[in-house]
Amino acid sequence: MRKLLILPIILLFLSCNLNRPEALQEGVWRAELQITDTETLPFNFEVTSRDALKIFNADEVIMITDITYSNDTIVFKTPVFEGYIKAVVKDGTLNGSFIKESLDRVVPFFAEYGVETRFDVSHKNTAKNITGNWETMFSPDSEDDKYIAKGVFKQEGSKVSGTFRTTTGDYRYLEGVLDGNTMKLSTFDGAHAFLFTAEVTDSTMSGVFYSGNHWKEPFTAKRNKDFELPDANKLTFLNEGYDALEFTFPDVNGNQVSLSDKRFNNKVVVVQIMGTWCPNCLDESKYYSEFYDNNTEKDIEFVALAFEYVKTEEKAFNSIRRLQVDVGIQYPILLAQYGTSSKSKAQEKLPMLNHVLSYPTSVFIDKKGKVRKIHTGFNGPATGEKFTEFKEEFTGFIENLLLEK
């Protein structure tokens, strides 16, 4: 009788081991997103344990611990963002998709173990060097869609890193190569998947910008060491007749929060217009959260207004909670809108603004409740010196507001 009882237990144990999913091999992998029939967007990641991996984009390292296994399938998700990768593990490869459910986007995904190169290079030696500043125009032939940018690049050998800055923010950490006359740059952070390809001369570029498999547009650029974007403090402003900002939106606990609340009285307030899905907003939130935590003794408050594209209020609040936990944000994040990230719809919620041009946008309010400055976009850490300049400008302006009676 005892032997009969032991046998099912052994069989159950063996069955569990047979169904135990194969862990990813530790070490470096090369991944590709199939964004068109002919174009792939590569990036690298390193598996450090069964339950952790790192994604690399130039100087950026994204730590991922949200990993689940089920039979032969793995799912991993970057911090904060909704998108995730779901793939089948087999013989040192991954085959699956990068998925953003709320936007109904699915991009084919493949990864191979043990490959460290991001882009293949056929021309080992190149006479060209794109280090420097590039005056850029995206969608140059479209009056409705064209916009300016500033390319800022650094090249060492064939390797290239840098970013494009626009009036609404930067394209974050780009990494790639100059292969002969061809520039290739990519980034993947769990929210956005960007690929830039261009043919390069000594002083010009002509290329295509791909955003996942749902968007592409042409761009041109020329060397211009003196080119600067418009002043980010002059792009968004109050409409005539307004000198203050007003709103009432709920926080994650269902409490209605307004600038007239006691916690904001006689304090300098920074209002952050953002979305949890936005990488530039994440960069800004990390900086603001650190500044807030380091200045709790001062008369300053932050409050964020989240404009979310997810389709339900519940999912929107879940995204806000995830951002607060992952970044450690102590200031309130209010749900201003869900179901769309439309900037025109956002402007309807804040009619005192001439427009909502960018996520993020920061509104600086003095102790008397008056709007003193509005900063459009955010120059994040991928912009190097510009990020340093922003931090210096930000702390200086806040200190001046705090000194006022």
Residue, then its C-alpha position, 0 to 999 in steps of 0.5 A: m500500500r505504501k509503495l502504491l502511494i509513493l509511485p504517484i508522488i514520484l510521477l507528479f514530481l517527474s511531471c513537474n520537472l518535465n514541465r519546468p520551463e527552460a531558463l534563459q541562458e545567462g550572458v549576452w543576447r542580440a534581439e531584433l524587432q521586425i519593423t518592415d519586410t526588410e528592416t529590423l531594429p536590433f538591441n542587446f540584453e544580458v541575462t544575469s539570472r533566471d529572474a533578471l536581465k538588462i537591456f542596453n542602449a548606449d549609456e542606458v541600462i534598463m534592469i528587468t525583474d518582471i519575468t514569468y515562465s510558462n512551459d516553453t514561453i517567457v514574458f518580460k516587461t520593462p519597468v513602468f511601461e505597458g509593453y512586454i515581450k512574449a516569446v518561446v524559448k528554444d535552443g538558444t533562441l527566442n521567437g515571439s512578439f513585442i506587444k502593447e495591448s492598449l494600442d493593439r500593436v504587435v511587432p515580431f521579435f527574435a533573439e539569439y544567445g551569444v551575439e554581442t554586436r548590435f549592427d553588423v559592419s561591412h566596412k571596418n574602416t570609415a573615413k567619415n565621422i559624424t561627431g557634432n551637431w546636425e540641423t535636422m528636419f523630419s518629414p521635410d516635404s510635408e507642410d503639416d507634418k514637418y518639424i525641426a530637430k537637433g542631432v547630437f552625435k559622438q563617433e568612435g571608430s565605427k560606433v555611434s551614440g547620441t540622440f535627436r532633440t526636438t521641441t517636445g523632447d529627445y529620442r533618448y539613448l540611440e546606439g549604432v554604427l556608421d557603416g561606410n556611408t550608412m548610419k544606423l541607430s536604434t533604441f528599445d526601452g519597452a515603450h518605444a522602439f526607434l530605428f534611424t537609417a541614413e545615407v551620409t556625406d561629410s556634411t549631409m544626411s538623408g534617411v528614414f525614422y521608423s517607430g516600431n512597425h506602425w510609423k515611418e517618416p523621412f528626415t534630412a540633416k546638415r552639419n551646423k555647429d551653431f544650430e539651436l532649437p527654439d527656447a523651450n520656455k516660450l513655446t507654451f503660454l497662458n491664454e489672454g485673460y489668465d494668470a493662473l492654472e486651475f484643475t481638479f482631478p482624482d488621485v489613485n485613492g479617489n481623492q479630488v485634488s486641486l491647486s487650491d488645496k491646503r498643501f499647495n498654499n504659499k508654496v512654489v508648485v511645479v505642475q508636471i503634464m505627463g503620461t506614464w507611457c512616455p519615456n521623456c516623462l519617465d526621465e523627468s519624473k526620476y529627476y523631479s522625484e529625486f529633487y522632491d525627496n532632497n528638498t522636503e524641508k523647503d516650501i515646494e510641492f510637485v503634482a503630476l497630471a497624467f494623460e493616459y491612452v489605456k482604455t479604462e480608468e482602472k488600467a490608467f490608475n494601475s499604470i500610475r501606481r506602477l510608476q509611483v512604485d517603480v520610481g519611488i515618487q512621493y508627490p501626487i499623480l492625478l488622472a487627468q484623462y484616459g482613453t487617449s493621449s491626444k494633445s488637443k483633448a488634453q488642452e481641453k482639460l487645461p483651457m488656460l494654456n494656448h496648447v499642450l504641445s508636448y508630454p512632458t510640459s512643466v508649469f512653474i507656479d509661485k507662492k501667490g499662485k501665479v504661473r511664472k514659467i512654462h517649460t515645454g519638453f524635457n532634455g533628458p540624460a541622453t542629451g548630455e550637456k543639455f541635461t546638465e544645463f536644464k538641471e542648473e536652470f531648474t534649480g536656479f529658478i526654483e531657488n529664486l521663487l522660494l526666496e520671494k515673499 
